[in-house]
């Protein structure tokens, strides 16, 4: 499903099904995307509550939507409050029923090679992917 959500021109060049991850190339850059889907239920409702009540990290952007969903976009280094150098990009949507979708991006081919620099996809592109109607099916 994820391949159909990639921006035009991006291509999947590797897959790690065991860890819910794919490696993508876009405009000459390579990143590893990790996907987590939490089904509707009490656990996801608690995740959403924690996201709403927690203190934002330095580069975190939260957006509450009219339907009660919460979208969180974040960028960080080694540790959620580290901002230099940036190594991780995240887009996460929490729905009122507890369902949530997370796409996390590391700048590198695998989780051992993350490095500073521009990742393959922007946090806005990750946001578009987690907000895709395909996840609601």
C-alpha positions as CSV (number, residue, x, y, z in Angstrom):
1,X,0.0,0.0,0.0
2,X,2.8,2.4,0.9
3,X,4.2,2.4,-2.7
4,X,1.0,3.9,-4.0
5,X,1.2,6.8,-1.5
6,X,4.8,7.9,-2.4
7,X,5.1,11.2,-4.2
8,X,5.4,11.1,-7.9
9,X,9.0,10.3,-8.9
10,X,9.8,8.5,-5.6
11,X,10.5,4.7,-5.8
12,X,10.8,1.9,-3.4
13,X,14.3,0.4,-3.6
14,X,14.2,-2.0,-0.6
15,X,11.8,-3.6,1.8
16,X,12.1,-4.8,5.4
17,X,8.7,-6.4,6.0
18,X,9.7,-7.8,9.4
19,X,10.2,-4.2,10.7
20,X,7.5,-2.5,8.6
21,X,10.1,-0.5,6.7
22,X,10.9,0.4,3.1
23,X,13.8,2.2,1.6
24,X,12.9,4.9,-0.9
25,X,14.8,7.0,-3.4
26,X,13.6,10.5,-4.5
27,X,15.5,13.2,-6.3
28,X,18.8,11.5,-5.8
29,X,18.3,11.0,-2.0
30,X,17.7,7.7,-0.1
31,X,15.8,7.3,3.1
32,X,14.3,4.5,5.2
33,X,10.6,4.8,6.0
34,X,9.1,2.9,9.0
35,X,5.3,2.6,9.1
36,X,3.2,1.8,12.2
37,X,-0.5,1.4,12.1
38,X,-2.4,1.2,15.4
39,X,-6.0,-0.1,15.0
40,X,-8.9,1.7,16.6
41,X,-9.2,1.0,20.3
42,X,-8.3,2.1,23.9
43,X,-4.5,1.8,23.4
44,X,-4.6,4.3,20.5
45,X,-6.9,6.6,22.4
46,X,-4.3,6.7,25.2
47,X,-1.6,7.5,22.6
48,X,-3.7,10.4,21.3
49,X,-4.3,11.7,24.8
50,X,-0.6,11.5,25.6
51,X,0.2,13.4,22.4
52,X,-2.3,16.1,23.1
53,X,-1.2,16.6,26.7
54,X,2.6,16.2,26.4
55,X,5.0,19.1,26.0
56,X,5.9,19.6,22.4
57,X,9.6,19.1,21.5
58,X,11.5,22.0,19.8
59,X,10.5,21.3,16.2
60,X,7.2,19.6,16.7
61,X,4.1,21.0,15.0
62,X,0.6,19.8,16.1
63,X,-2.6,20.4,14.2
64,X,-6.0,19.6,15.6
65,X,-8.5,18.9,12.8
66,X,-12.3,19.6,12.8
67,X,-13.1,15.8,13.0
68,X,-11.2,15.5,16.3
69,X,-8.0,14.1,14.7
70,X,-4.6,15.3,15.7
71,X,-1.7,15.5,13.2
72,X,1.8,15.7,14.6
73,X,4.9,16.5,12.5
74,X,8.3,16.4,14.1
75,X,12.0,16.6,13.3
76,X,14.8,15.6,15.7
77,X,18.3,14.3,16.1
78,X,19.5,11.6,18.5
79,X,16.8,12.1,21.1
80,X,13.4,13.8,20.8
81,X,14.7,17.1,22.0
82,X,17.9,17.1,20.0
83,X,17.8,19.4,16.9
84,X,21.4,19.4,15.7
85,X,22.0,17.4,13.6
86,X,18.5,16.4,12.3
87,X,18.4,12.7,11.7
88,X,14.6,11.7,11.9
89,X,11.4,13.1,10.5
90,X,8.0,12.0,11.6
91,X,4.3,12.4,10.6
92,X,1.7,10.9,12.8
93,X,-2.1,11.2,12.7
94,X,-4.3,10.2,15.7
95,X,-8.0,9.6,15.1
96,X,-10.6,10.0,17.8
97,X,-11.4,6.2,17.7
98,X,-7.8,5.4,18.7
99,X,-6.6,4.5,15.2
100,X,-3.3,6.1,14.3
101,X,-0.8,6.0,11.5
102,X,2.9,6.9,11.9
103,X,5.5,7.2,9.2
104,X,9.0,7.8,10.4
105,X,11.9,8.7,8.1
106,X,15.6,8.2,8.7
107,X,18.1,9.8,6.4
108,X,19.9,6.7,5.1
109,X,19.5,3.2,3.6
110,X,18.9,1.5,7.0
111,X,18.6,2.3,10.7
112,X,22.4,2.0,11.2
113,X,23.3,4.6,8.6
114,X,21.2,7.6,9.5
115,X,23.1,10.8,8.8
116,X,22.5,14.5,8.7
117,X,21.3,16.2,5.6
118,X,18.1,16.5,3.6
119,X,16.1,13.3,3.6
120,X,14.4,11.8,0.5
121,X,11.0,13.1,1.6
122,X,10.0,16.2,3.4
123,X,7.9,16.2,6.6
124,X,5.1,17.7,4.5
125,X,5.3,14.8,2.1
126,X,5.2,12.4,5.1
127,X,2.1,14.3,6.3
128,X,0.3,13.8,3.0
129,X,1.1,10.1,3.1
130,X,-0.3,9.6,6.7
131,X,-3.4,11.6,5.8
132,X,-4.2,9.6,2.6
133,X,-7.7,8.3,2.5
134,X,-6.3,4.8,1.7
135,X,-5.6,4.3,5.5
136,X,-9.2,4.7,6.3
137,X,-10.2,1.5,4.5
